[in-house]
Amino acid sequence: MIRIFPLQTGWVKVKRAHQNFRGPEFFRLPSIMTDFRWTPWLPILCWLIDHPEGPILVDTGEHARISEPEFTKQDPVNSWIIRKLLKFDVSLDSNLEMALHRIGFKPDQIKHVILTHVHSDHTGGLSSVPKATIWMNSVEHQNALTHPKGTFPFHWPKSLQIKYPEMSQNDSFFGLSATLTSDSNIRIVNTPGHSEGHQSVVVTIDDLNYFLAGDVSFTEQQVKTMCIPGISENFRKVKDTYSQIDRFACAHKTVYLPTHDLESLKRFYNKTLYAD
């Protein structure tokens, strides 16, 4: 039996243009930097998949010290971005270790961690899962090491066992996908746009697909209306990813679950389908 547990590691506010942007792609970053409007507090979610072959974590949430200047000062540019363009409410009580404890799991039980991408609110808990194999896209990994954007790899444990999914090109919806379990009920699918190496996870339980979408979009409605977040690195790839998800979710019973959607937990518990 496969079970999914949502974990929340805190809250984040972003600029309105960061979440929703209308205009030429060239102006996305200036629009975010000059926007004085903030979103409501949005959840920082990650997901624990309890699979017979071992527990699998999708993303690790944010670190409790992310708002402390001392924690990020080694990278002044990204530190400035974190302090000026984002607001966090993350406490020790809401970190990954405590979130796992509340559902009856210990960090050293986690066998695999799948990272949708490497931004800090998805990698902040990596130090809590020392025994896990970390699965991330190879492009995402290399970009984090050479040109980090919104991430602090100097805080990643040096002992991390990082592997790249062996993506095959026979996925009729997403082009590239990889299976992580022998039953093929947990698939990593290629969903670039928010970042170059962004990937999502599809968990199939019986005839229902839970689409753990990371930061593909902020909301389900954005996919349906082709509304692109301003923080997206590549607008064309976002549109392509949206189209692929829409085709998949209309063809298969799918619950769509992005990281920062205020409605994700409600859809998860009610099993609300994308096509409804």
JOLINKA-V577722 format. One record per helix or strand of 2 or more residues. SS is the DSSP state (h for helix, s for strand). FROM is the first residue (numbers start at 1). LEN is the number of residues. Records with the same first field share a line. If there is no record, write none. Layout:
SS->FROM-LEN, FROM-LEN
This chain:
s->3-13, 42-10, 54-5, 86-4, 112-3, 133-3, 161-3, 168-4, 175-5, 186-5, 199-7, 208-7, 254-5
h->16-4, 25-10, 69-4, 76-10, 92-3, 96-7, 107-3, 120-4, 126-3, 138-9, 153-3, 220-6, 235-17, 264-7
